[in-house]
């Protein structure tokens, strides 16, 4: 899946020291992209918006 036009933003839960950073692009219709900010040209995961919301919801419950 192509994520052309994705506007990436760093997760608010990522560390501020350049370490474990996750970027999310949720501006594309029908897909949410996730990538490692240290490797922006590397692979990215693509989720259906409902699947992404369920994932984030589960994480929030465990925090």
Rosetta blueprint (number, residue, H / E / L):
1 X L
2 X L
3 X L
4 X L
5 X L
6 X L
7 X L
8 X L
9 X E
10 X E
11 X L
12 X L
13 X L
14 X L
15 X L
16 X L
17 X L
18 X L
19 X L
20 X L
21 X L
22 X E
23 X E
24 X E
25 X E
26 X L
27 X L
28 X L
29 X L
30 X L
31 X L
32 X E
33 X E
34 X E
35 X E
36 X E
37 X H
38 X H
39 X H
40 X L
41 X L
42 X L
43 X L
44 X E
45 X E
46 X E
47 X E
48 X L
49 X H
50 X H
51 X H
52 X H
53 X H
54 X H
55 X H
56 X H
57 X H
58 X H
59 X H
60 X H
61 X H
62 X H
63 X L
